[in-house]
Amino acid sequence: MLLRDTYVFVAAIAVSGFTPQWAVDALGDVWLRGRVTRASAWADGTAVFNVPAPYRASQQQYHAAYSSSGYGFVGVASSGDITGKHNGTTNDGTLSLAGVVYSPSSLDSAYSLIGSDYTQPYGDIVHQNSWTSVGSGNRVAGIRKRPDGLVMVRGLVASGSIGAPIFWIPRALWPVPGGIMREAPSNGASGRLDVRTNSGGETNVLSGPSAAIGSNAWFSLDGACWQGA
């Protein structure tokens, strides 16, 4: 992994011992780490630093993040701004960037967009249970399996049934072992994304991620990743 620290602070300062940095791995994905704080209240979309053009996302993303107030999220904007939001807009505590991973615009074609033909040999992938992609400058739901087996999901969805699968994925993309549960931004609060495998045996090879907790006003899949089967 190529570690880079050529970031420019906009409105936040580093927490001692947790210098914010970004890195590009051998397959082109961008990883963040570090911890930041502000001397005044965090506002929605407060810019932390900016990444150069080759490493920017093509559309807005929302990633779950730990904050000292219990909940926050990190935004990845097409402008290159890495942005932060705390629980509410009056907290001046710390926000963690650790574990945030996204694909820059150069890797857009590596994703299968939900609702379109999947270019990898896993069949078509479509929305389920009334879920739809929000669009309007936000990522369309998509899924990708890297050559190293890491499965990455992205996109902002809405309108579906909480607790019901958002889309199905074939066995080759199932998490190993079993399933995962992870925090996910949902309508300005904390939600939970579950990815469960199907116990129906080899003849029933579909499973999928579901919004287990949250709001269907909007629910973010950005940053969810796991080791595929």
C-alpha positions in Angstrom: 0.0 0.0 0.0 1.4 3.4 -1.0 1.0 5.7 2.0 0.4 9.4 1.2 0.1 12.4 3.5 -0.1 15.2 1.0 -3.5 16.4 2.4 -4.5 19.9 3.0 -6.6 20.8 6.1 -9.6 22.9 5.5 -11.5 23.2 8.8 -10.2 20.5 11.2 -7.1 19.7 13.2 -5.4 16.4 13.9 -5.7 14.7 17.2 -2.3 14.0 18.7 -1.0 10.6 17.7 -3.7 10.1 15.0 -2.4 12.1 12.0 -5.0 11.9 9.2 -3.6 10.2 6.1 -4.8 8.6 2.9 -3.3 5.7 1.0 -3.8 4.0 -2.4 -3.5 0.2 -2.3 -2.1 -2.0 -5.1 -5.6 -2.3 -6.7 -6.3 1.4 -6.8 -8.7 1.8 -3.9 -8.2 4.7 -1.4 -8.1 4.1 2.4 -8.2 6.7 5.1 -7.0 6.7 8.6 -6.5 9.1 11.5 -8.6 11.2 13.8 -9.7 14.8 13.6 -11.4 17.4 15.8 -12.6 21.0 15.5 -12.2 24.0 17.8 -15.9 24.9 17.0 -19.0 22.9 16.2 -19.1 20.4 13.3 -21.6 21.4 10.7 -23.1 19.0 8.2 -20.4 18.4 5.5 -17.5 20.2 7.3 -14.4 19.7 5.0 -11.5 18.0 6.7 -9.0 17.8 3.8 -8.9 17.4 0.0 -7.5 14.6 -2.1 -6.0 15.3 -5.6 -8.0 14.8 -8.8 -6.8 11.3 -9.7 -8.0 9.8 -6.4 -11.5 11.5 -6.2 -14.8 9.7 -6.2 -17.1 10.5 -9.2 -20.1 11.0 -6.9 -20.9 11.7 -3.2 -20.5 8.9 -0.7 -21.5 8.5 3.0 -19.4 6.3 5.3 -20.1 5.3 8.9 -17.5 6.6 11.4 -16.9 6.6 15.1 -17.2 10.0 16.9 -16.8 10.9 20.5 -20.5 11.7 20.6 -21.3 8.1 19.6 -22.2 8.6 15.9 -20.8 10.3 12.9 -20.2 9.8 9.2 -17.5 10.7 6.7 -18.4 12.0 3.3 -16.4 11.6 0.2 -17.3 14.3 -2.3 -16.6 14.4 -6.0 -14.7 17.7 -5.4 -12.1 15.7 -3.5 -13.2 17.0 -0.1 -13.3 14.5 2.7 -16.0 15.8 5.0 -17.3 15.0 8.5 -20.5 15.1 10.5 -21.1 14.5 14.2 -24.2 13.4 16.0 -26.0 16.7 15.6 -24.3 19.9 14.6 -23.2 21.3 17.9 -20.6 18.8 19.0 -16.9 19.8 18.8 -15.5 16.4 19.6 -13.4 14.0 17.6 -14.2 12.0 14.5 -12.3 8.9 13.3 -11.4 8.4 9.6 -10.1 4.8 10.2 -11.4 2.1 8.0 -13.0 4.4 5.4 -12.3 2.9 1.9 -13.6 4.0 -1.4 -13.0 3.5 -5.1 -11.9 6.6 -7.1 -13.6 7.4 -10.4 -11.0 5.5 -12.4 -12.5 2.3 -11.0 -16.2 3.0 -11.7 -16.3 0.6 -14.6 -15.2 -2.2 -12.2 -18.6 -2.1 -10.5 -21.8 -3.8 -11.5 -24.6 -1.2 -11.2 -27.6 -2.7 -9.5 -30.3 -3.1 -12.2 -27.9 -3.4 -15.1 -26.1 -6.4 -16.6 -23.3 -7.6 -14.4 -20.2 -7.8 -16.4 -18.6 -10.5 -14.2 -19.8 -14.1 -14.3 -22.3 -13.8 -11.5 -25.6 -13.1 -13.3 -27.8 -10.0 -13.2 -28.2 -8.0 -10.0 -31.5 -6.1 -9.4 -33.1 -4.2 -6.5 -35.5 -6.1 -4.3 -38.3 -5.2 -1.9 -39.1 -1.8 -3.3 -35.5 -0.5 -2.8 -34.2 2.0 -5.4 -31.0 3.9 -5.9 -31.4 7.6 -4.9 -29.2 9.0 -7.7 -29.2 12.8 -8.0 -25.5 13.1 -7.6 -25.2 10.1 -5.2 -23.7 6.8 -6.0 -26.0 4.3 -7.8 -26.0 1.0 -5.8 -23.2 -1.3 -7.1 -21.0 -4.2 -6.2 -17.5 -5.3 -7.1 -15.3 -8.3 -6.3 -11.6 -7.4 -6.4 -9.0 -9.9 -7.6 -7.9 -10.5 -4.0 -11.4 -11.6 -3.1 -12.5 -8.4 -1.3 -16.2 -7.6 -2.1 -17.1 -3.9 -2.0 -20.6 -2.4 -2.1 -21.5 1.2 -2.6 -24.5 3.4 -3.3 -27.4 5.3 -1.6 -30.7 3.6 -1.6 -34.2 4.4 -0.4 -37.9 3.5 -0.3 -37.6 -0.2 0.5 -38.6 -2.3 3.4 -36.3 -2.1 6.5 -35.2 -5.6 7.4 -35.7 -7.0 3.8 -32.9 -7.6 1.3 -31.9 -4.7 -0.8 -30.6 -6.9 -3.6 -29.4 -10.5 -4.0 -25.9 -11.7 -4.4 -24.6 -15.1 -5.6 -22.6 -17.5 -3.5 -19.3 -16.3 -5.0 -19.8 -12.9 -3.3 -21.0 -14.2 0.1 -19.0 -13.1 3.1 -16.6 -15.7 4.7 -17.4 -17.0 7.1 -21.1 -16.7 7.7 -22.2 -13.1 7.6 -21.5 -9.5 8.7 -23.2 -6.7 10.5 -21.9 -3.1 10.3 -23.0 0.4 11.0 -24.4 2.4 8.1 -25.4 6.1 7.8 -29.2 6.3 7.4 -31.2 9.5 7.1 -28.7 11.5 9.2 -28.6 8.8 12.0 -27.0 5.4 12.6 -28.4 2.4 10.8 -27.2 -1.2 10.5 -26.4 -3.2 7.4 -26.6 -7.0 7.6 -25.2 -9.3 5.0 -26.4 -12.9 5.7 -25.7 -16.1 3.9 -28.4 -18.5 3.0 -28.5 -21.9 4.7 -30.6 -23.5 2.0 -27.7 -25.4 0.5 -26.0 -25.5 -2.9 -29.3 -25.3 -4.8 -30.2 -22.0 -3.2 -27.2 -19.8 -3.9 -28.5 -16.3 -3.4 -28.3 -14.1 -0.4 -28.0 -10.3 0.0 -27.5 -7.3 2.2 -30.4 -5.8 4.1 -31.0 -2.6 6.0 -31.7 -4.2 9.4 -32.0 -1.0 11.3 -32.5 2.5 10.0 -34.7 4.7 7.8 -35.8 4.1 4.2 -35.7 7.8 3.5 -32.1 7.1 2.6 -29.6 4.3 3.5 -25.9 4.2 2.6 -24.1 1.1 1.4 -20.8 3.0 1.0 -17.8 1.4 2.5 -19.3 -2.0 3.2 -16.8 -4.7 2.3 -16.0 -8.3 3.2 -13.9 -11.2 2.1 -15.8 -13.1 -0.6 -16.2 -16.9 -0.8 
